[in-house]
Amino acid sequence: MPLIPEEPQIHESAQGPRATPSSGRTAPTPRPVPGPRPAAPSRPGRPGPLRPAPPMQRTPRDVAASKPSPSGPAASAASAANPQIQLIPASAEGALDAADEAVDLLLESGRSPGDVLVITTGRPHPWAEHELSFGDASYWAQHDAGDDVFYADATVASRAASRPVVVVAVNGGPDTAAAAALPLAHARAGALLIVCGDPQQINAVLGTGV
């Protein structure tokens, strides 16, 4: 229970001030005891984030940072030649959505947009279609600037430069499109290759289980 202030003793003060024998000064009147302070008004809570925070997860960058890596030109060449491969199972109809989700997770984990190249084997990504509507020169100028995620159709992906992360959406097209795009994407990926599509088709082309 909260402590309750005691009532002041006023027996002597009720009789009036009392003179002291030595100085003739009157004793001060006792001050009233203040009552309990009113509770402070509660502060409004801070507004929450506009979007929920991504779940804690080990990103490719975190994995690379947690392992000691050898130094030197030989180690750099080996890393570039053997990027980590991740497979996201998806149908041809859902491969593009899966690729977009992978890009979102990469950006949320700290990857720069200029680190990511996305290759499609079927219908081009809507971003690529939009940029190409302004002309081929404007489209490739976006690529050369290197400050945003770049989306390329498999038929023109050979013109794209290497980037740390390459995401492939096997979203249809002829079988030859995937057969050509996957080895090209593997060669363009500096650290990580993410492939969204049918696992059997992807493994058959890459020649390895992922």
VEXPARO-597388 format. One record per residue (C-alpha): residue number from 1; x, y, z. Coordinates in steps of 0.25 Angstrom, whole numbers, m for minus. Example, Ala and Ser with C-alpha at 12.3 -4.5 7.8 and 13.67 -1.06 7.14 Angstrom:
2
<node num="1" x="49" y="m18" z="31"/>
<node num="2" x="55" y="m4" z="29"/>
! end
This chain:
210
<node num="1" x="0" y="0" z="0"/>
<node num="2" x="5" y="14" z="m3"/>
<node num="3" x="10" y="22" z="9"/>
<node num="4" x="0" y="32" z="15"/>
<node num="5" x="6" y="45" z="20"/>
<node num="6" x="4" y="47" z="35"/>
<node num="7" x="m5" y="59" z="40"/>
<node num="8" x="4" y="70" z="45"/>
<node num="9" x="5" y="73" z="60"/>
<node num="10" x="m2" y="86" z="62"/>
<node num="11" x="m5" y="86" z="77"/>
<node num="12" x="5" y="97" z="81"/>
<node num="13" x="3" y="105" z="68"/>
<node num="14" x="m12" y="106" z="71"/>
<node num="15" x="m9" y="114" z="83"/>
<node num="16" x="m1" y="125" z="75"/>
<node num="17" x="14" y="127" z="73"/>
<node num="18" x="22" y="125" z="85"/>
<node num="19" x="34" y="134" z="89"/>
<node num="20" x="47" y="128" z="93"/>
<node num="21" x="53" y="133" z="106"/>
<node num="22" x="67" y="136" z="100"/>
<node num="23" x="64" y="144" z="87"/>
<node num="24" x="50" y="148" z="88"/>
<node num="25" x="48" y="143" z="73"/>
<node num="26" x="35" y="135" z="71"/>
<node num="27" x="36" y="121" z="66"/>
<node num="28" x="32" y="119" z="52"/>
<node num="29" x="19" y="113" z="48"/>
<node num="30" x="20" y="98" z="44"/>
<node num="31" x="18" y="97" z="29"/>
<node num="32" x="6" y="89" z="24"/>
<node num="33" x="10" y="75" z="19"/>
<node num="34" x="7" y="74" z="4"/>
<node num="35" x="m2" y="63" z="0"/>
<node num="36" x="1" y="52" z="m10"/>
<node num="37" x="5" y="57" z="m24"/>
<node num="38" x="m4" y="54" z="m35"/>
<node num="39" x="0" y="43" z="m44"/>
<node num="40" x="8" y="48" z="m57"/>
<node num="41" x="m1" y="47" z="m69"/>
<node num="42" x="3" y="35" z="m78"/>
<node num="43" x="11" y="38" z="m91"/>
<node num="44" x="5" y="34" z="m104"/>
<node num="45" x="13" y="22" z="m109"/>
<node num="46" x="22" y="24" z="m121"/>
<node num="47" x="16" y="20" z="m135"/>
<node num="48" x="20" y="6" z="m139"/>
<node num="49" x="28" y="4" z="m152"/>
<node num="50" x="22" y="5" z="m165"/>
<node num="51" x="25" y="m9" z="m168"/>
<node num="52" x="28" y="m21" z="m160"/>
<node num="53" x="43" y="m24" z="m157"/>
<node num="54" x="48" y="m35" z="m165"/>
<node num="55" x="50" y="m48" z="m157"/>
<node num="56" x="64" y="m51" z="m152"/>
<node num="57" x="72" y="m59" z="m162"/>
<node num="58" x="86" y="m63" z="m166"/>
<node num="59" x="87" y="m55" z="m179"/>
<node num="60" x="98" y="m59" z="m190"/>
<node num="61" x="106" y="m47" z="m185"/>
<node num="62" x="105" y="m52" z="m170"/>
<node num="63" x="110" y="m66" z="m174"/>
<node num="64" x="122" y="m60" z="m182"/>
<node num="65" x="125" y="m51" z="m170"/>
<node num="66" x="125" y="m62" z="m160"/>
<node num="67" x="135" y="m71" z="m167"/>
<node num="68" x="150" y="m67" z="m168"/>
<node num="69" x="153" y="m66" z="m183"/>
<node num="70" x="166" y="m68" z="m189"/>
<node num="71" x="173" y="m56" z="m196"/>
<node num="72" x="180" y="m54" z="m209"/>
<node num="73" x="177" y="m54" z="m224"/>
<node num="74" x="175" y="m69" z="m224"/>
<node num="75" x="164" y="m69" z="m213"/>
<node num="76" x="157" y="m57" z="m220"/>
<node num="77" x="157" y="m65" z="m233"/>
<node num="78" x="152" y="m77" z="m226"/>
<node num="79" x="141" y="m69" z="m220"/>
<node num="80" x="136" y="m63" z="m233"/>
<node num="81" x="137" y="m76" z="m240"/>
<node num="82" x="128" y="m84" z="m229"/>
<node num="83" x="117" y="m75" z="m224"/>
<node num="84" x="107" y="m80" z="m214"/>
<node num="85" x="95" y="m86" z="m221"/>
<node num="86" x="81" y="m86" z="m215"/>
<node num="87" x="69" y="m92" z="m221"/>
<node num="88" x="55" y="m87" z="m218"/>
<node num="89" x="44" y="m97" z="m223"/>
<node num="90" x="34" y="m90" z="m232"/>
<node num="91" x="25" y="m93" z="m244"/>
<node num="92" x="27" y="m85" z="m257"/>
<node num="93" x="15" y="m77" z="m253"/>
<node num="94" x="20" y="m73" z="m239"/>
<node num="95" x="35" y="m72" z="m242"/>
<node num="96" x="35" y="m57" z="m245"/>
<node num="97" x="28" y="m55" z="m231"/>
<node num="98" x="38" y="m63" z="m224"/>
<node num="99" x="49" y="m55" z="m231"/>
<node num="100" x="43" y="m42" z="m226"/>
<node num="101" x="42" y="m48" z="m212"/>
<node num="102" x="56" y="m52" z="m212"/>
<node num="103" x="60" y="m38" z="m217"/>
<node num="104" x="52" y="m32" z="m205"/>
<node num="105" x="59" y="m41" z="m195"/>
<node num="106" x="73" y="m37" z="m201"/>
<node num="107" x="70" y="m22" z="m200"/>
<node num="108" x="65" y="m24" z="m186"/>
<node num="109" x="77" y="m32" z="m181"/>
<node num="110" x="86" y="m20" z="m186"/>
<node num="111" x="89" y="m23" z="m200"/>
<node num="112" x="91" y="m11" z="m209"/>
<node num="113" x="81" y="m10" z="m221"/>
<node num="114" x="93" y="m9" z="m230"/>
<node num="115" x="98" y="m23" z="m225"/>
<node num="116" x="86" y="m30" z="m232"/>
<node num="117" x="83" y="m35" z="m246"/>
<node num="118" x="70" y="m42" z="m249"/>
<node num="119" x="69" y="m51" z="m262"/>
<node num="120" x="56" y="m56" z="m267"/>
<node num="121" x="55" y="m68" z="m277"/>
<node num="122" x="40" y="m65" z="m281"/>
<node num="123" x="32" y="m53" z="m281"/>
<node num="124" x="41" y="m41" z="m277"/>
<node num="125" x="40" y="m34" z="m264"/>
<node num="126" x="30" y="m22" z="m264"/>
<node num="127" x="41" y="m13" z="m260"/>
<node num="128" x="49" y="m17" z="m272"/>
<node num="129" x="37" y="m15" z="m281"/>
<node num="130" x="35" y="m2" z="m275"/>
<node num="131" x="49" y="3" z="m277"/>
<node num="132" x="50" y="m3" z="m291"/>
<node num="133" x="38" y="6" z="m295"/>
<node num="134" x="47" y="18" z="m294"/>
<node num="135" x="57" y="12" z="m304"/>
<node num="136" x="69" y="2" z="m303"/>
<node num="137" x="79" y="13" z="m300"/>
<node num="138" x="71" y="18" z="m288"/>
<node num="139" x="70" y="3" z="m283"/>
<node num="140" x="84" y="0" z="m284"/>
<node num="141" x="88" y="13" z="m278"/>
<node num="142" x="81" y="8" z="m265"/>
<node num="143" x="90" y="m4" z="m266"/>
<node num="144" x="102" y="4" z="m267"/>
<node num="145" x="99" y="13" z="m256"/>
<node num="146" x="99" y="1" z="m247"/>
<node num="147" x="91" y="8" z="m235"/>
<node num="148" x="78" y="m1" z="m236"/>
<node num="149" x="73" y="m15" z="m238"/>
<node num="150" x="74" y="m18" z="m253"/>
<node num="151" x="65" y="m28" z="m260"/>
<node num="152" x="69" y="m34" z="m273"/>
<node num="153" x="62" y="m44" z="m282"/>
<node num="154" x="70" y="m57" z="m284"/>
<node num="155" x="72" y="m53" z="m299"/>
<node num="156" x="80" y="m41" z="m295"/>
<node num="157" x="86" y="m45" z="m282"/>
<node num="158" x="99" y="m48" z="m288"/>
<node num="159" x="101" y="m33" z="m290"/>
<node num="160" x="99" y="m30" z="m275"/>
<node num="161" x="112" y="m29" z="m266"/>
<node num="162" x="115" y="m38" z="m254"/>
<node num="163" x="108" y="m34" z="m241"/>
<node num="164" x="110" y="m40" z="m227"/>
<node num="165" x="96" y="m46" z="m227"/>
<node num="166" x="89" y="m52" z="m239"/>
<node num="167" x="74" y="m56" z="m238"/>
<node num="168" x="68" y="m65" z="m249"/>
<node num="169" x="53" y="m67" z="m251"/>
<node num="170" x="51" y="m79" z="m259"/>
<node num="171" x="37" y="m74" z="m263"/>
<node num="172" x="35" y="m81" z="m276"/>
<node num="173" x="40" y="m80" z="m290"/>
<node num="174" x="47" y="m91" z="m298"/>
<node num="175" x="56" y="m101" z="m291"/>
<node num="176" x="67" y="m95" z="m298"/>
<node num="177" x="65" y="m82" z="m291"/>
<node num="178" x="67" y="m88" z="m277"/>
<node num="179" x="79" y="m96" z="m283"/>
<node num="180" x="86" y="m84" z="m287"/>
<node num="181" x="82" y="m75" z="m276"/>
<node num="182" x="86" y="m83" z="m264"/>
<node num="183" x="101" y="m85" z="m268"/>
<node num="184" x="102" y="m70" z="m272"/>
<node num="185" x="96" y="m66" z="m258"/>
<node num="186" x="106" y="m75" z="m251"/>
<node num="187" x="117" y="m68" z="m258"/>
<node num="188" x="111" y="m54" z="m255"/>
<node num="189" x="109" y="m57" z="m240"/>
<node num="190" x="120" y="m52" z="m232"/>
<node num="191" x="116" y="m58" z="m218"/>
<node num="192" x="102" y="m63" z="m219"/>
<node num="193" x="93" y="m70" z="m230"/>
<node num="194" x="78" y="m71" z="m227"/>
<node num="195" x="69" y="m79" z="m236"/>
<node num="196" x="54" y="m79" z="m235"/>
<node num="197" x="47" y="m90" z="m243"/>
<node num="198" x="45" y="m105" z="m245"/>
<node num="199" x="56" y="m113" z="m237"/>
<node num="200" x="57" y="m124" z="m247"/>
<node num="201" x="59" y="m115" z="m259"/>
<node num="202" x="69" y="m106" z="m251"/>
<node num="203" x="78" y="m118" z="m246"/>
<node num="204" x="78" y="m124" z="m260"/>
<node num="205" x="83" y="m112" z="m266"/>
<node num="206" x="93" y="m108" z="m255"/>
<node num="207" x="98" y="m123" z="m254"/>
<node num="208" x="98" y="m122" z="m238"/>
<node num="209" x="88" y="m124" z="m227"/>
<node num="210" x="85" y="m110" z="m220"/>
! end
